[in-house]
Structures are given as structure tokens and as C-alpha cells.
């Protein structure tokens, strides 16, 4: 009747970090958040969209912090060595 429990067991990857595409995409996103998020986005918000200077700088700081947090996460998961 049956297959034993060990024969039916499958490994399920929860984190999804096994794909090379995912690793590269997350690394590029982290770098974009750190460099583009803290420089060009506030410039575009202030100059093009005419948003308040301090609000645009605040958004830039938040994007920079998100990029650093993502970078630290990738380093701890050994995606970036």
C-alpha cells in the first residue's frame, strides 16, 4: 500500500535563494537602492516633481537604509561574500 514517509518527503525551499537569477536580482536591487535611491531619486523628486527639499531628502535616506538592510541580509545569507 505504501511508500514510507521518507520516500514521499520532498525538500521545500522557503527562502528561494537557490536561484542564481534571484541572487543577482536582489544584489542589483540593493545596489540601486544604495546608490540611485540616495542620489537621483531625491533630485528627481525635488527638481522635477517640485516636492519639498526635506521630504525628498527623507525619502532618499529611507531608500539608502533599505538598501543597506538588504545588503546586510544578503551578506548574512552568504549570497554576497
Secondary structure, 3 states (H helix, E strand, C coil): CCCCHHHHCCCCCCCCCCCHHHHHHHHHHHHHHHHHHHHHHHHHHHHHCCCCHHHHHHHHHHHHHHHHHHHHHHHHCCCCC
